[in-house]
Amino acid sequence: MKTRRFLFIPVILLSACASQNDMSYVQGEVSQLKQESQVIKQQSAGSYSEITQYREEVASLRGTVDQLQYDYRASMKRLDMEDSLLVRKTNDFESRIARIEQYLGIESDGTGKSLPPRVMPPPPASSTSGSAPGNAADQPKGPSSGAMQGANSPATGEALINEGLIKMKKLDFAGARDNFTAFMTGNPKSPKVADAQFYLAETYYNEKWYEKAILEYQVVIARYTKSLKRPAALYKQGLSFTRIGDEANAKARFKDVVNLYPQSPEAKLAQKSLEKK
């Protein structure tokens, strides 16, 4: 019996040693796990800090972009207003020039260019008998030869415009221009001069010579500021700019129609064109 008791003692001692080794191993593993957890926490904290920094940078960039967009819209609005003001100032200058030309007796050839003032011939010298050969007293009374010719000729006065419109329908644009130019040259003070100028621009537009049409429409826009054809000239000039790919000037002209002539039929067409831009 004593021998058996002594045999159990080494077994117990071995068991105790094994338990201590296991405990040491477990403690080591726990310590390593704690270290790894600490490292993970540090990495997570660093990643969270980086993410927060990225979010702040993105928010700052968004704020910068929003500010740039606001500045851009404000600049475009200011440019639109300045363009409209320039158009009005140009129109005012043209109107003043027209009044000065009218006061000085300077006529226009219908294309925006001024003609030199007419020089009246000197009166005929008086004869010794007291009556001059060209005196009005010796002239037959009744309508003058020029008035009779204007009344009887089918291609004078507004008849020139009507004949030009007929030629336009027949696609004879060069012939139509001859009629409109002849009317403007012969009737510089007629209220129909603006109409003839507009139709002249229309001949170039129908021929798809849009650059020339733009210039001729500009004569109506700048010179004949009170003309009923001015809204149409602005709109058609915008269309001409569109045809040559100049969208910026086209958009500006459409806005002029809407702002200056909001009740005109052309304003509705211009608004539709702006909505397509």
Rosetta blueprint (number, residue, H / E / L):
1 M L
2 K H
3 T H
4 R H
5 R H
6 F H
7 L H
8 F H
9 I H
10 P H
11 V H
12 I H
13 L H
14 L H
15 S H
16 A H
17 C H
18 A H
19 S H
20 Q H
21 N H
22 D H
23 M H
24 S H
25 Y H
26 V H
27 Q H
28 G H
29 E H
30 V H
31 S H
32 Q H
33 L H
34 K H
35 Q H
36 E H
37 S H
38 Q H
39 V H
40 I H
41 K H
42 Q H
43 Q H
44 S H
45 A H
46 G H
47 S H
48 Y H
49 S H
50 E H
51 I H
52 T H
53 Q H
54 Y H
55 R H
56 E H
57 E H
58 V H
59 A H
60 S H
61 L H
62 R H
63 G H
64 T H
65 V H
66 D H
67 Q H
68 L H
69 Q H
70 Y H
71 D H
72 Y H
73 R H
74 A H
75 S H
76 M H
77 K H
78 R H
79 L H
80 D H
81 M H
82 E H
83 D H
84 S H
85 L H
86 L H
87 V H
88 R H
89 K H
90 T H
91 N H
92 D H
93 F H
94 E H
95 S H
96 R H
97 I H
98 A H
99 R H
100 I H
101 E H
102 Q H
103 Y H
104 L H
105 G L
106 I L
107 E L
108 S E
109 D L
110 G L
111 T L
112 G L
113 K L
114 S E
115 L L
116 P L
117 P L
118 R L
119 V L
120 M L
121 P L
122 P L
123 P L
124 P L
125 A L
126 S L
127 S L
128 T L
129 S L
130 G L
131 S L
132 A L
133 P L
134 G L
135 N L
136 A H
137 A H
138 D H
139 Q L
140 P L
141 K L
142 G L
143 P L
144 S L
145 S H
146 G H
147 A H
148 M H
149 Q H
150 G H
151 A H
152 N H
153 S L
154 P L
155 A L
156 T L
157 G L
158 E H
159 A H
160 L H
161 I H
162 N H
163 E H
164 G H
165 L H
166 I H
167 K H
168 M H
169 K H
170 K L
171 L L
172 D L
173 F H
174 A H
175 G H
176 A H
177 R H
178 D H
179 N H
180 F H
181 T H
182 A H
183 F H
184 M H
185 T H
186 G H
187 N L
188 P L
189 K L
190 S L
191 P L
192 K L
193 V H
194 A H
195 D H
196 A H
197 Q H
198 F H
199 Y H
200 L H
201 A H
202 E H
203 T H
204 Y H
205 Y H
206 N H
207 E L
208 K L
209 W L
210 Y H
211 E H
212 K H
213 A H
214 I H
215 L H
216 E H
217 Y H
218 Q H
219 V H
220 V H
221 I H
222 A H
223 R H
224 Y L
225 T L
226 K L
227 S L
228 L L
229 K L
230 R H
231 P H
232 A H
233 A H
234 L H
235 Y H
236 K H
237 Q H
238 G H
239 L H
240 S H
241 F H
242 T H
243 R H
244 I L
245 G L
246 D L
247 E H
248 A H
249 N H
250 A H
251 K H
252 A H
253 R H
254 F H
255 K H
256 D H
257 V H
258 V H
259 N H
260 L H
261 Y L
262 P L
263 Q L
264 S L
265 P H
266 E H
267 A H
268 K H
269 L H
270 A H
271 Q H
272 K H
273 S H
274 L H
275 E H
276 K H
277 K L
